[in-house]
Structures are given as structure tokens and as C-alpha cells.
């Protein structure tokens, strides 16, 4: 993750909880899915723990579990510690958690991985951290996130500072290539309604989601802001809508690493004598 992303989330640390409506709702949905997956939940790592909302809910639900909360923003972790002095917080990037292999039964991440460099290496690193048959469960933003802004004129939309989110099938492919078995991915749409355009912008700004990896800044004029406002207004609901496409993904690590040097005989090769 680049320094501008770290700075943005650190700057929003003290306002994040007051505006993180979607994040808290997605946490609840992720926890409900976790309940349905049968596996050990003793050593848990949360990637992108922020101000600790998900980690603290995990501790309430799994009282005997050891939970490690990792976030790239030290300011976010400070808020977490102020709410829960016993929280085990680590400041590090999601791409390189500083732990030895096979340390965790469960790795969770909610609306964080899309800020990382998403590739096979990322998922391989998480596979290495998991014990055999350990679980990776995550949510990320999909390409239909903030789709309302695509109603803006193209010359304005090109200036907007939003991330370009991957389609969900990429996550399934990465997990398959990283020693996970039977990955599952699906998506849900969550739409917020705001009574004013200013409230919508405030929600984006105070949660740090109006930034990208691109350091280039594009100045938006007052007249262009007016056109954005007109584009996002929904006459039917008399409100301003903002949609999040939430991708859910999970998979279990294989029970053991196969020895690829061994020769396997395909069933179709066996013949009756």
C-alpha cells in the first residue's frame, strides 16, 4: 500500500466509527457466514482491523480465541486500543503480515484487501500463515461499488479519485492458485440513501474511501460538483444513493502440501487384469 493510502486512513481514524455504516453492516454479514463454516477458531488474524470493530465482535463471540488485529495505520490501532486496552494490535501492511508460517486457524479481512496489491502472491502469503485446513474468509469491494458516479459526464468521472475494483472471479482464481481448496465467491449489493449530497460526500471523506493508489490529483470545479450532484440525485426516492458491491470469498487451506515431485497415477490409467 502506498503512503497516500496510509495517510488518508490515519487522517480519518477519529471520524471513522461515526460514518462506517456499511463497514459495520458487512462485518455482521461476514460473522454470520463464519458461524456456518465448521473449522477451528482458536488463533485468529484480522487483516485491516481499523478501529477494532470486527476484532472486538470476534472476541465476544469466541471468548477463548486468541485474536491478532493487524492494520497499516497506527492511528487506527490507537483508537482500537483506546476502546479495548487488551487488544493485540500490530501495525503492518496487509501484503506482508510479520508472522511465521502456520500460525493461524483463521484469517479474516473485511473491506481491506482491495487496497492491497491483489495477486497470487498475496493469497499465497495468507495460505502460508494458515495451519492445514485453516480458513481464509474476506470481503472486498467489487466493480459496481459507487456505480452511481458513472452517471456523471465522462470528463468529470475520469477525475474522480476512486479505486478500480476487481471482479469477483479474479479472487476465486487467486485462491485456487495459492493452495486453497474449493474457493467460494459471491456478491451482495448494499445501497445507502442520503438526504443531501453533502452527507454523501461526508460519508466518503470521513471513512477514507475517496482515495486511490494514484498520486495524481485532479481539481474538480464548483460547476463540476454541481453536475455530480445532479447525476446522483434520485427523483423517485428524493435522495442521493450510494451503492457498495460487496464480494464475499472464502476457502480452506488443503490438509497438507502435496509433494509435486511424486508421480500420481490417474484413475483412468488403471486397468483390470
N, C-alpha and C positions, 0 to 999 in steps of 0.2 A: 504494500500500500504506500502511496506517495505521501509526502509531508503535508500537502494541502488537505488531504482527507483526514489525517490525524488532527490537524489544526481545527478543521471545521467541527468535528465531533467533540473535541476538547472545549471549544468555544461554546458549544451548546449543552455542555454537561449539566448546568444548573437549571436549564429550561426544559430538558428532555422529557422528564417524567410528566410534566403538565400537559404535553402535547402528543405523547406517544400512544394515541388511541389505537391505531392499527397494530402497532407492535405488541401491545398488551393482549389484544384480541387474538393475534396469531400465536402468542405464547400459550394461551388456553387451548387452542386447537392442536398445537403441537403436543402438549401434555396429554390431551385426550387420546392421541394416537400412540403415545408412548405407553399408556396403560394397556393397550391392546397387543403389544408386542412382547412375547414371552422371551425373556433373557435376563441375565444378571444385571442388577443395577446397584452395584456396590461402589465402584470407583467411576465417577462421572466427571467429564470435562465439558465445560461450556465454552465454545469459541464465539467471541464477540458478546461478552456478558453485559457490556454497558454499565448501567447503574444498578444491575443486580436483580431485576425483577424476576427473570426466569430462574436464576440460580436459587433465589430465596424461596420461590414456589416449589422447586425441586426438593429443597431441604425439608419443607413442611410435609411433602408427600412421602419422601423416602428418608425418614429420620435417621436411619443407620448408615446412609450412604456418605461417602467422602466426596465432596464436590469442590472442584477447582474451577475458578472463574477467570477466564483469560480475555483481556481486551487490549487493543492497541493504544487506547487513550488512558493515560494515568489519571487525568481529571475525572473521567467516568468512574474509574475504580475507586477514587477517593470518595465520590458520592455513595458508591456501594458500601464502602467501609463505614461511612458515617451512619448509614441505616442499619448495618449489620457488622459490628466490630469483629465478629468471629469469622467473617467471610475470608476464604483463602483466595486472594486476588493476585494475579500475575499480569504484568504489563508486557505484552509481546504481540507481534503480528500474527494474524491467523494463518499465514503461509508457513510459519516456522515455529510451532509450539516447542518450548525448550524442555522436553521430557524424553526419557528413554523409551525404547520400544516396548510394546505390550504392557503399558501402564494403566490402561483404562478398559472398563467393560462397556462403557457408553460414551459416545461423543455427540453432543447436541450443539446446534447452531441455529439461531433464529434471525433471519433477515440480515445476515452479515456476509456470507460467502461471496455475494455478487460484488463486494468491494475488493475482493482479493483477485489475484491472477488465477482465474479458473482454468485448470487444465488437468491432465492425468497426474502430474507431479503433486498437485495439491491433494488429490484424493489418495494417492499412494502414501503420502506422509501421514494421513489420518489412518489408513489401513495399518501402517507400521506401528502406530501408537495404540491400536486396539489389541486386546487379547483375542485368541482364537474364538470365533463365534461372537465377537463383540459387535455392538450396534452403532452405526452412524445414522443419525436422524437430523434432518435440517429443513429449513425453509429459506427460500430466496425469492427475490422479485423477478417476475417474468416480463417479457417484452410488451405486454399490454398495460404495464404499470404507467400511470399518468397519461393514458391514451387520450384523454380529453384535450391535452395540449396539441395533439396532432390536428385539431380543427383550426389551429392558427394558420395564418398565411405562411407559406414555406420559408420566406425570407426571415420571418420572425422565429419560427420554430427552430431554424438552424442555429439561432443564437442561444437557445435555452440550455442551461447547464444541467442536463440530466444524464445519468449513466445509460449506456446501451446494454440492456439486459439480454442474457442468452435465453434461447428457447429451451423448454424442459428436456427435450430428447438428448441434448448435449450432456446433461448431468447423468442420465442413465448410461450413456456410452462411457463417460469417465469412470463411473463406479465399476462397470464391467471390466475395464482395463486395469483396475487397481486392486485386484484380489478380493472384490466383493462378489457375493453370490445373489442372484435373483433380485436385482435392484427394482424398486418400485418408485415411479414418479407420477404425480397428478397435480392438478391445479385448481384453485378456487379464486373467484373474483370478490373483492370487498370494495364497496363504494361508500365513500363518506359524502355527506351533504353539509355545506356551509351556507350560512345565511348571507355572507358577504364575501367578496373577492379578497378583501384584506385578511379575513380569518383563514381562508385557504392558504394564502401566502405565508401567514404567520405559522401555520402548522408545518409547512415545508421548511421554513427557515429555522425554526426552533428545535427541530429534530435532526438537522444536519443533512437532510436528504436532497437538498437542492445543489448538489455538487457532483463533479465527475473527476476522473483521473486527468482530464485535460486542464493544463495550467493556463490556457489562453482565455482571457476574459473578453466577453462581448457586451458592450454597453447597450442597454435597452432604453429607448427614449420613453417619455411620458405618453406619447401618442401610441407607441407600440404596446405599452402596458394596457392602454385603453382597448386596443384591438384584442389583446389576450383576454381581458375581462369579458368582452362581448362574445368571444368564441366559447368561453367556458360556461356562460350563463345558460341554464336550462329553464325555458319558459314554462314547461309543464309543471315542474316542481317548485318553481320560483326560488331556485337555489343554485349554488355553484358546486359541481360534483368533482370528486377526485377518486379515481379507481386504482386499486392495487391488485395486480395479478400475483397471487402467492403460489409458488411452486413448492410442493412437499416432496421430499425424497428420502428414502431410507433403504438400507441394505445391511446384511450381516456379513462379517468377515468369514472367509472359509475356515472350517475347523482347524486346518493345518495347511502349511505351504507345501504344494506339490513339488516333488523332485522332478524338474523338467528334463533331467538327463536320463531318467528311466524310460524304458521302452514299454509302451502300453499296447495291448492287443485289442483292437476294436471287436465288438461282439460279432459284427458281420463277417469277420475274418475266421471265426471258429467254425469248424466243420465237424459233422458227426462222422465217427469212424465206421 
